[in-house]
Amino acid sequence: MKLFTYIMLILVLTSCSQESKNKSSTENLADPFLDDHSYSNLKEIKTRHLHLDLDINFESKKIYGVARHRMINLNKADTAIFDIKGLEIQKVTTGERNTEIEADFVIGKYDKDSILGQPLLVKINVDDSIINIYYKTTEYSEALDWLDPSLTSSKIHPFLYTQGQAILTRTWIPIQDSPSNRITYSADVKVPAKLRAVMSAKNDKKRNPTGLYHFEMNKSIPCYLIALAVGDLAYSSLSENTGFFCEPELSSRCKSEFIDLPKMLAVAEKIYGKYQWEQYDLLILPYSFPFGGMENPMLTFVNPTIITGDRSLISVVAHELAHSWSGNLVSNKSWNDFWINEGFTVYFEHRIMEELYGKEISDILALVEIYELDDELRRIKESKHPEDSKLLLNLKYRNPDEGVTDIAYVKGSWLLKSLEAEVGRKNFDLFLTNYFSTYKFSTISTEEFIKYLNKNLLNGSKSSINVDEWINKEGLPTNKVEIVSERLNVMRNLAESFGAGKDVFAPKITYRKEKVKGKVRKRKIIEQLKKEDFITQEWQMFIRYLPGTITVDKLELLDKYFSFNNTQNAEIALDWFSLCIKSGYDEILPYVERFLKKVGRRKFVLPIYELLNEQSKYKNFAKSVFSSQKLFYHAVTRNSVEKLLQN
Ligand SMILES: [Zn+2]
């Protein structure tokens, strides 16, 4: 049976019209295809190269686009199926520009929970290899964050950025939106003349006063890595092939924060082989960006919360850079295999940090994350989906964002650390170098990885690491490498003493006898621990090691010493605010409000709303801050908080 007819049978379709957001079920539609989270018939026909013509309109907050797909018909398909969500499809044609012929298309209904969006089916002749989809984005295009000037640093120009992972690319481009679909792309983008467009592709270092920009990404990437940002952006170079884009007033702060970037790239290449993407730049986004960083190839998007002035959160950049190998070069085949992207990346990030700043630092980073993993494991165990603590997930009929937990990141990296400890670093590095080179520019499933691991590293030898237990069992296996940090033990002792009532931060006054001009004098010596004596992660752990709730006077004393209420470091702020909220310290609310109104990164925002929502006295406060800030947050953050506050 031809696919088109098959689809017609299982779908109620409306011909050539935009279907309303009807909650009729087409959820089984994804079954016959490659990916639980895409309608596209990739086994039949797939895009090889995508060209985008995009007109970015800030007044209407819409993108007017044409997605020109050059396709390979693998199985004489008479239909090409694309994913769309929140898009208005105007017409579809086949053929080269200027000789295009209109094609019939139908749009299916939304799936049950509107997670996947809608299938767009285009009727084609077997010989058609170019399909052009004319469309515009809508207010439901969730990948897009249109920011008014007030939400930027300059407060003068508006800003736009996209966030495609996991399945949001379909909300701004009609596409076969599966991570297994690797394509090359090019784009012609028109923006207001005063602004500059940048993409996850080769970027011009100079502005074009006409507002027209051309991009080429001639290495194949999964669709979720197509990314665009438009704003008043200046470029600063850090080395021949590294640099950053940011709003001009942030340039000097960024330069000092990211000065180690060239060194980082050199170190990463030393560990796992040549960087394959030519240029590595950062783009510093406004505060509403929902993630710490997004590894868009050639142009990592980063959250300004990592600019602390002391480079203490630079591991985020090491993480995104590591993705140039794990995730971008070798990508997870489906979102169920997400740990293949993130576990490897965290492992590699720690290796970069170790090489640059020493093992003590990378161990501290690992332990901060392991502490968070413990919390996550508890949460998952009590949730509706205790099976989410397996590395290999089953996210069918669920939003793949639900798989973005510490399991993929921390449990995943811990498996790799344990394997390294088992076989030795030299063998493990050789194995991973070969893995990246064998699978470069392709995708891999967990099952394929296990086969590769058994064949190339474990070789049937009796390993004490039970890989199957890590992958397919809930919780954390007992056989894993242990990580210890003396520096964090010091923080634990300080926290325990302080929690028990000892003011360990009070100045200690001692007197020392000294001979001055033949006379013995007593010199007063004041010793006191200062904030600068410890790095961000040590302070985070100090706060976490304090009792779960502590008295207001102790919180006030800590604030007196270290000004935690006013901290500009978002990592410390999250731990500090969490402790204060749990302890019922009402005076913290104005600081929390200011933070929630400035920062949109989900990692920080969601847990704070969660804690506020758990306490009856703070529930209304949480709701009122969210309702005033809703539009400032990107959809990724907004949807998560909205869901939380509805419950
Ligand atoms: Zn990552």
Residues whose N, C-alpha, C, O or C-beta is under 5 A from the ligand:
A	BS01	ZN	E342 T345
